[in-house]
């Protein structure tokens, strides 16, 4: 949609200085996997979303012995097959399962039940939200690039966008540091760890 609005599509002429229209929105689809497993002796009640220092994460599904888990690929291990019907089960066996069993020994006899894949709206600059108006097209509001945080932050993002639309600025939470300006200035806003 940003390209349809001309963002990142302008060509620089010989005597022109780059403007905001020359800078593309640094968001692209990245394929991610979620795996579901059953562990008969796994913990049930005292299991919040758990993120291992390796980046492997898991959480329980309801009040049962079913869990979902995953691991965001690093740049060197991004999937090359972008077909959502293709699931890399070897990735689970080699990169995720050993970490899960090390973290929770009760997962040793886990049984993989299934998996799915989907796309993150991956912000290649810093893996963080881009929100707010474009500097050239002020009526064009960004709310993307959350890199997997979108559902977690959806309420705050919705509130912020509605405030921008109604009042022209943020009222509840000032999200101006997540604006497109940091993309123009190439100033990433990095988190310590992103899942």
C-alpha positions in Angstrom: 0.0 0.0 0.0 2.9 2.4 0.7 4.2 1.8 -2.8 0.8 2.6 -4.2 1.0 5.9 -2.4 4.4 6.6 -4.1 6.4 5.9 -0.9 9.9 4.6 -1.9 9.1 4.7 -5.7 10.4 8.1 -6.6 13.6 8.3 -8.8 16.3 10.8 -8.0 17.1 13.1 -10.8 20.5 14.6 -11.4 19.8 17.8 -9.5 17.4 16.5 -6.9 18.0 15.9 -3.2 16.4 12.7 -1.8 13.2 13.3 0.1 10.9 11.2 2.1 9.3 9.8 -1.1 12.6 8.2 -2.0 12.8 6.1 1.2 10.9 2.8 1.2 8.9 1.4 4.0 11.4 -1.3 5.4 8.8 -4.0 5.9 8.7 -7.3 4.2 7.1 -10.7 4.8 9.1 -13.3 6.8 8.0 -16.8 7.2 7.7 -18.2 10.7 6.7 -21.6 12.1 4.6 -22.5 15.2 4.8 -26.1 16.4 2.3 -27.8 18.7 3.3 -30.7 20.9 1.9 -32.9 23.6 3.8 -33.6 26.8 2.0 -36.0 29.2 4.0 -34.9 32.2 4.5 -31.3 31.2 3.6 -28.4 33.6 0.1 -27.1 33.2 -0.8 -24.3 35.6 2.5 -22.5 36.2 3.5 -22.0 32.6 3.5 -18.4 31.3 4.9 -17.6 27.9 8.4 -18.7 28.4 11.3 -17.4 26.3 14.7 -19.2 26.6 17.8 -17.1 26.1 18.3 -18.9 22.8 15.1 -17.4 21.5 13.1 -20.6 21.7 9.7 -19.8 23.2 6.7 -21.9 24.3 3.4 -21.5 26.1 0.6 -23.9 27.1 -2.6 -24.2 25.1 -5.5 -24.0 27.6 -5.5 -26.2 30.7 -4.0 -29.3 29.0 -0.7 -30.9 28.3 -0.6 -29.3 24.8 1.9 -26.5 24.1 2.9 -24.3 21.2 6.4 -23.2 20.5 8.7 -21.7 18.0 12.0 -19.9 17.3 12.5 -16.9 15.1 15.1 -17.6 12.4 18.2 -15.5 12.3 19.3 -13.9 9.1 21.4 -16.9 8.2 18.5 -19.4 8.6 15.6 -17.6 7.0 13.3 -20.0 5.1 13.9 -20.0 1.4 10.6 -21.8 0.7 7.9 -19.1 1.2 5.0 -21.5 0.5 2.9 -21.5 3.7 2.0 -25.1 3.1 5.6 -26.2 3.6 6.6 -26.8 7.2 10.2 -27.4 8.2 10.0 -30.2 10.8 13.7 -30.7 10.8 14.0 -27.1 12.2 11.9 -28.2 15.1 13.9 -31.4 15.7 17.3 -29.8 15.5 16.9 -26.3 16.8 13.9 -26.2 19.1 13.2 -29.6 20.7 16.7 -29.9 22.3 16.3 -26.4 23.9 12.8 -27.3 25.2 13.9 -30.5 26.8 16.9 -28.8 28.4 14.7 -26.0 29.8 11.8 -28.4 30.9 13.0 -32.0 31.4 9.3 -33.0 31.6 9.2 -32.4 27.8 11.6 -35.3 27.1 8.8 -37.5 25.9 6.9 -34.8 23.9 5.0 -35.8 20.8 4.8 -33.3 18.0 1.1 -32.9 17.1 1.3 -30.4 14.2 2.5 -27.1 13.0 1.6 -24.1 10.9 3.4 -21.3 9.2 2.6 -17.6 8.6 4.2 -14.3 7.7 5.5 -11.7 10.1 5.4 -8.1 8.8 9.1 -7.9 9.4 10.7 -4.4 9.9 14.2 -4.8 8.4 15.4 -1.6 10.1 14.9 -2.6 13.8 12.0 -5.1 14.1 9.8 -2.6 15.8 6.5 -0.9 15.0 6.4 2.0 12.5 3.4 4.2 13.4 2.2 7.6 12.6 1.9 9.9 9.5 4.2 9.9 6.5 6.1 13.3 6.4 5.0 14.0 2.8 1.5 12.4 2.9 0.3 13.4 6.4 -3.0 11.6 5.9 -1.2 8.4 5.2 -0.8 6.7 8.6 1.5 3.8 9.2 0.7 1.0 11.7 3.0 -1.9 10.6 6.3 -3.5 10.9 5.7 -5.0 14.3 7.7 -8.1 13.5 5.4 -10.5 15.5 4.4 -8.0 18.2 1.3 -6.8 16.3 -1.3 -9.0 18.1 0.4 -8.2 21.5 0.3 -4.5 20.8 -2.9 -4.3 18.8 -5.0 -2.5 21.5 -2.4 0.2 22.0 -1.8 0.6 18.2 -5.5 0.9 17.6 -5.9 3.5 20.4 -2.9 5.5 19.0 -4.1 5.5 15.4 -7.6 6.5 16.5 -6.1 9.4 18.5 -4.0 10.5 15.5 -7.1 10.4 13.3 -9.3 12.3 15.8 -6.8 14.7 17.4 -3.8 14.8 15.2 -1.5 13.7 18.0 -1.2 11.0 20.7 -3.1 11.5 23.9 -2.8 8.2 25.8 0.7 6.9 24.9 3.3 9.0 23.1 4.5 6.7 20.3 6.3 9.4 18.3 9.7 7.6 18.7 8.3 4.8 16.6 7.5 7.2 13.7 8.7 6.9 10.1 11.2 9.7 10.9 13.6 7.1 12.3 13.5 5.3 9.0 14.4 8.5 7.2 17.3 9.2 9.6 18.3 5.5 9.6 18.1 5.5 13.4 17.1 2.0 14.5 15.2 1.6 17.8 16.5 -1.8 18.8 15.2 -4.1 21.6 17.5 -6.5 23.4 15.6 -9.5 22.3 12.8 -9.9 19.9 10.6 -13.1 19.7 
